[in-house]
Amino acid sequence: MRTLVLCVDRDDDVGVKAGIKGPLIGREENLNAAMKLGLADPEDADVNTILTAISIYDELVKSGKEAEVATITGDVRVGTISDGILTGQLEQVIEETRPSGAFLVSDGAEDEYIFPMIASRIRVDHVRRVFIRQSPAIENTYYMLAKALKNRRVQRKILFPIGLAMLIFSALYFVSPTYASSIAGGAIALYLIFLASGVSGSPSEWRRRLNEGYENFKNNIASGDVSIIFTSVAFVIVLWGIFNGVDAASIPGMTLGRQFVQFAATSLWWFVLAMLIFEGGRVATAYFRKGKVPKHVFVVAGTFIAMGFVFFAAFDVLSAWLGMKNPSSSLTLILIATSLAIFIAVAGMISYRTSEREVPSEDTWRH
């Protein structure tokens, strides 16, 4: 059983740079080609590929196996032309060497496009990919990027916004260098948000999506679903809470831990209010659709308020621990907050069990 160690030079560097025409069959021919190619261009990856194929061939021969080494070369016009030439050379090599299997030696992903053609004519038992040790995967990365950048979708969704941001930055830099970076970054950020939301596209697609959104809004309102209004208000309150928290934490000389506690304590009740308004939208929708308010609405509201008191107490403890407050003065507030949270939680559990026995499951708005 003879093993063919096959080296592939798809873009014919051996022929162009060393002036040697393929196929190259035998150790001497391949070694001679590697030497000439190395002298012509020492940095060419095909030099290492051919030498690797010769090394594998030598190992097989030393182990007592029958083997042969060959190199097939394509054409600088990589594609159908080079692959056609490689096919003809491969059939010639197979006819002369009569192998039972092959070891494929390649210098990267581009050469391995020939793999299906090789595998359809001879059994491939092993594939060896050869890289330059100082920079592994550079050729593969370059090839993959070059191929991706030829895609019209990639050009439209990646290259266009980058080019637009650079153009905006260059234009604004002459007018106001201070704000050029922030405006260009904001433009990219908005584009990425729209892209992630699935709303990017042509102007006609934008109009279609806006019309669909408006029609869905009208239909929801007509059916009694007013949750979107409450959700919008809750979102505004969350933003207001964030702004207030950032403003409260923007004190010069304050450590990161103290800034976090100050921000969280200031924003806490705004977040709780936003959650109550958000859940209020569900309650209002249930009322408009079914004509009555779920009895356990107070349980949900009480849960959020109790959680607010728990976090309030936790932030007060952190404030005392970080030296932002007097521990003795904070103790009373912590005890009151913890007591209220426990009271609301217990009252909510009792109310929930009572309402669960009185209200059928189909009347609830959380099923």
N, C-alpha and C positions, 0 to 999 in steps of 0.2 A: 504493500500500500504506500503510494507516494503522496507526500504532502507538498502542496505548492504554497510557498511564501510569496504572496502577491502584494506589490507596492503600487499605489495609484497616484499618478501625477496628472490631475484633471486639467490643469491649465498649461501643461507642457512647458514647465520651466526647464526641464532637461533639454528639450529641443531648442528653445529660444536662447537660453543662456550658455549652454554647453555645446550646442550644435550636434547633438546626438539624437538620432531618430529611433523611436520605439517600434516594437517592443524590445526590451532588454532581457535576455534569457541567460541565466548562468551567473555564477558568482563573479567571474572576472569582468564580464560586461557591466554588471551593476557597480562593482567597485571602481571601475574606470570612469563610469558616468558620475558617481558620487565625487570622485577626486576632481574631475573637470568642472563640475557644477560648484563645488566648494571653492575652487580657485577663481571662478568667474563671479560668484556671489557667496561669500562665506556665511552670510546671515540668512540665506534661503532655507526655509523649513524643510524642503524636500531633501536636502543633504542629510539631515538627521533621519528622515524617514527611510531613505534607501539604506543607510548604514544600519539602522535598526532591523530592517528586513534581512540584511546579510548576517547580523548577529543572531537572529532567530534561526536562520538557516544553519549556521555553524553549530548552534546548540542541538538542533535536531540531528545533524550528522554525527556529532560526538556521542549522542545517546543511542546510536545504532539504527536510527530511522532513515528511511529513504526519503529524500526531500529535494526540492528544486526551488530556486528563487528567481523571480521575474518582476519586471517593472513595466507597466503599460502607461503610455502618455497620451494625452488628449490634444486640446487645441486652446490657444489663447481666447478664442471665442467660446467661452464656457457656456454650456447649454446643450441644445440638441446636436450642434455640430461636434463639440468635443466628446459627448457621450456616444455618438455614432462611431467616431474613431476608436474610442475605448472598447466598444463592443467588438469591432473587427479585430483589434489586437488581442483581446481576451480569447476569442475563439481560436486565433492562431496559436496562442500560448497553450491552451488546453489541448489542441490537436498535437502539438509537438511534445508536451511533457506527460500527457495522459495521467493527471493526478486523480486521486480518489477523494481528496478534500483540500481545503485551502485555509491558510491563515492570512487575513486581510490586514495590511499595515497602512495606516492613513495618518495624515498630518492635520486632520480637523474635520469639522462637520461638512464642509463643502465637498470634500472628496467622497464622503460617505453617501452622497446622493447616488453614487454608482452602485451602492450595496445591493439594491433589488435586482439590478441587471446581473451582477456577479452571482448572487444566490440562486437565480433562476437557471444558471448554467452549471454551477458546481456547488457542492455542499461547503458552507463556510463554518469551520469548527472554532475559529477564534478571531477576534478583532482586537488589534493593538492600535491605540491612538497615541501619536508622538507629539509632544509639546516642547517648546524651548523652556528649559528649567527655570530661567530667570523670570519668565513672564507667562505662566500657564494660562491657557484659555483666552489669550489676547486675540488670536485669530478667530476662534469661535465667537467671541463677543463682538468683534468687528463685523463678522459676517452676518450674525443675527441682527445687529443694529442696522446694517446696510439694507438687509432684506425688509426689515420692519418699516424703515423710513420710506421705502418705495410704495407702501400701502397708502392708498388715498385716504382711508379713514384715519390712520395714524397721523398723516400730514394735516388733516383738517382739525383733529382733536388735540394734538400735542404741539406740532410745529407752529400752527397758526396762532394760538394764544401766547406762546413764548415770543414769537416775533412781534405780536401786537404789544405785549408788555414792554419789550425792549424799545419799540418805537415810541410808546407813551413816555417811558422813562427818559429817552433821549430828547424828546420834544420839551418835556417839563423841566428838564435839568437846566436848560438855558433860561427859562422863565423864573423858576423857583427851585433851586437845588435842594432846599430843605424838605420839601414835600414830594419830590419826584419819586423817591423810593417807596414811600407809603402809598401813594396813588397807584403806582405800577403794581405793587404787591396786592393792593385791594382789588385791582382789576383781575389779576390771576385768581385770587381767592373767590371772587364772585363767579368767575367762569367755572372753577372746580366745583363750587356748590351747585350751580345749575347742571353741570355734567353729572354729578353724583345723584341729583334728584331726577335725572331723566328728562329734563326740560330743555336741553340744548337741541338745536336743529335749525332748520330753515325758518324764515319769517312765516311761511304758511303753516308750519307745524306749531309755531308759537301761537298763532291766531286760533288754530284748532284746539290746542290745549286750553287756552283762555276761555274759549266758548264752552268747552266741556266742563271746566271748573265752574263757570257761571251757571250753567244749566244744572249741575249737581247741587250747587248752593241753593238755587231756587227750589229744586225738588225736595231737598232736605228740609228747608224752612216750611214748605207747603205741607209736608208730612208730619210736622211738629218737632223735627230734630233741630233744636236751637243750640246744641252743644258747641258748634263751631264758634258761635259768638262768645260764649263763656270761655272757650279755650283761648281765643284771641286775647280777651281781657286778662286771663291768667298769664299768658305769655308776656304781655306788657308789664304786669306786676312783677314777674320773675326778673325781667330786665331791670326794672326800677330797683328791685332788691339788690341785684348785682352791682349796679352803679352806686347805690348807697353804701354797700359793703366795701367796695373799692375805695370810695372817698373816705370812709372812716378808717380804713387801714393804711391810707397814704400819709403816714406820719413819719417825718424824717428821724432816722436813728432807731426805729423800731425793728426788732429782730423778726425773722421769718415766722417763727412760732407765734409771736404776739400778733403779727399781722393776720395770720390765719384765724386765730381766735377772735380778733376784733371784727374781721370780715364776716365770719360765720355767725357771731352773736348779733351783729347788725342786720344781716340778711335773713335770719331765721324766721321771724314772724311774717316777713313778706312772702317767703316761700310757703309757709303754712296757709296764709291767706290765698295764695294762688291755687293751692291744692283744693281748698274749700270751694273756691269759685269754679274750678274745673269739675269737681264732683257735683256742684250745683247745676251745671249744665246737663248732667245726666238726669238729675232729679227733675229739672224743668222739662226735659224731653219726655221722660216717663209720664209727667202730669199731662202734657199736651196730647200725648198719644193714647193714654189709658184713663185720663180724667181723675187720677188720684196720685198722691205722693206716697212712696214706699214708707212703711212705718219704721224701718231700721235706718232711715236717713240720719237720724241723730247719733246712731251708733258709729257710722262712718265718720261723721263730723267730729264726734268725741274722740275717736281714735287718732285723728290727725292732731287735734289739740293736745291730747295726752302725749303724743310723740314730741310735739313742740316743747312741752314742759320738761320732758326727759332730756332732750338735747340742750334746753336752756340751762338745766341744772349741771349737765356735763361741761358746758362751756364755762359756767361760773366756777366750777372746780378747777378747770384748766387756767382760768384767769387768776385764781388765787395761787395756784402752783407756780405760775410764771411771774408772780409778783406784781400783777396788774391791779389787784384789789387786796384789801385787808381780809385775811381768812376769817376772822371773827365776824366781820360785817357781812360776809357772803354766806355764812352758815345759815342764817335765818331764811334768806331767799332760796337756798338749796333745799332746805327742809320743806318750805311751802310749795315749791315747784314739784318736788318728789311726791308730796302728799296729794296734791291736785292730780298729778298724773295717775297715781294708784287709784284714787277715787273715781276718776273718769273711766279708767280701764275696767274696774269692777262694775260700775254702773252700766257700762256698755255691754259687758258680758251678760249681765242679768237681763237687760233690755233686749239683747239679741235673742236669748233663749225664749223670752216671752213672745217676741214678734215672730219667731220661727214656728211656734205652735199655733199662732193666730192667723198668719198670712200664708196662703198657699204659695208653692214655689213658682207657679206661673205668673204671680202678681209682682214678683221682684224684678228689678231692673239690672241685676248682675248675673242672671242665669245664662 
